[in-house]
Amino acid sequence: MNEIKKGIYQHFKGNRYEVLCVAKNSETLEEMVVYQALYGDGDIWVRPASMWDEEVEYQGEKVKRFKLIG
Protein backbone atom coordinates (compact mmCIF):
# COMPACT_ATOMS: atom_id res chain seq x y z
CA MET A 1 0.00 0.00 0.00
CA ASN A 2 1.21 3.52 -0.83
CA GLU A 3 1.71 6.15 1.85
CA ILE A 4 -1.43 8.28 2.11
CA LYS A 5 -0.46 11.94 2.33
CA LYS A 6 -2.43 14.87 3.69
CA GLY A 7 -3.97 16.90 0.90
CA ILE A 8 -6.92 17.28 -1.42
CA TYR A 9 -8.19 14.18 -3.19
CA GLN A 10 -10.83 13.65 -5.82
CA HIS A 11 -13.12 10.63 -5.57
CA PHE A 12 -13.54 8.73 -8.83
CA LYS A 13 -17.16 9.98 -9.01
CA GLY A 14 -16.04 13.62 -8.74
CA ASN A 15 -16.41 14.90 -5.16
CA ARG A 16 -13.38 16.35 -3.39
CA TYR A 17 -12.12 15.56 0.09
CA GLU A 18 -9.28 16.66 2.34
CA VAL A 19 -7.25 14.00 4.14
CA LEU A 20 -6.77 15.23 7.71
CA CYS A 21 -4.66 12.35 9.01
CA VAL A 22 -4.15 8.60 9.07
CA ALA A 23 -5.15 7.02 12.40
CA LYS A 24 -5.18 3.49 13.81
CA ASN A 25 -8.22 1.54 14.94
CA SER A 26 -7.70 0.95 18.67
CA GLU A 27 -9.04 -2.61 18.50
CA THR A 28 -7.48 -3.96 15.30
CA LEU A 29 -4.60 -1.49 14.69
CA GLU A 30 -5.86 -1.18 11.11
CA GLU A 31 -4.87 2.13 9.51
CA MET A 32 -7.84 4.41 8.87
CA VAL A 33 -7.97 7.58 6.77
CA VAL A 34 -9.70 10.52 8.45
CA TYR A 35 -11.04 12.90 5.81
CA GLN A 36 -13.43 15.78 5.36
CA ALA A 37 -15.87 16.42 2.53
CA LEU A 38 -15.19 19.68 0.69
CA TYR A 39 -18.86 20.09 -0.18
CA GLY A 40 -22.19 20.20 1.64
CA ASP A 41 -21.89 20.29 5.43
CA GLY A 42 -18.20 19.26 5.36
CA ASP A 43 -18.84 15.98 7.18
CA ILE A 44 -15.81 14.14 8.56
CA TRP A 45 -15.46 10.47 7.65
CA VAL A 46 -13.14 7.51 8.24
CA ARG A 47 -12.34 4.72 5.82
CA PRO A 48 -9.84 1.85 5.99
CA ALA A 49 -6.59 2.91 4.31
CA SER A 50 -6.67 -0.28 2.24
CA MET A 51 -9.97 0.86 0.69
CA TRP A 52 -8.75 4.43 0.22
CA ASP A 53 -5.79 3.28 -1.83
CA GLU A 54 -7.51 0.62 -3.93
CA GLU A 55 -8.51 0.58 -7.56
CA VAL A 56 -12.15 0.19 -8.51
CA GLU A 57 -13.88 -0.49 -11.79
CA TYR A 58 -15.76 2.53 -13.13
CA GLN A 59 -17.36 2.76 -16.55
CA GLY A 60 -15.41 -0.30 -17.68
CA GLU A 61 -11.99 0.98 -16.52
CA LYS A 62 -9.80 0.42 -13.45
CA VAL A 63 -9.31 3.72 -11.62
CA LYS A 64 -8.03 4.80 -8.20
CA ARG A 65 -10.86 5.33 -5.71
CA PHE A 66 -9.20 8.59 -4.58
CA LYS A 67 -6.63 10.58 -6.56
CA LEU A 68 -4.35 13.18 -4.94
CA ILE A 69 -4.87 16.51 -6.72
CA GLY A 70 -3.33 19.06 -4.38
SULVEN-V749284 format. One line per field, one symbol per residue. phi: phi as a letter, one per 20 degrees, with the letter a starting at -180 (. if undefined). psi: psi as a letter, one per 40 degrees, with the letter a starting at -180 (. if undefined). A space follows every 50 residues. Layout:
phi: ???
psi: ???
This chain:
phi: .ffeefqecdfgeofdbdfeadddffedmffcedbcfdblemgdccbggf fgeeeceblncecffcdfca
psi: iihhiiahihieediiihhdihihhddeehhhhhihhfibefihiiihdd ddeiiihhfeihihdhhhe.
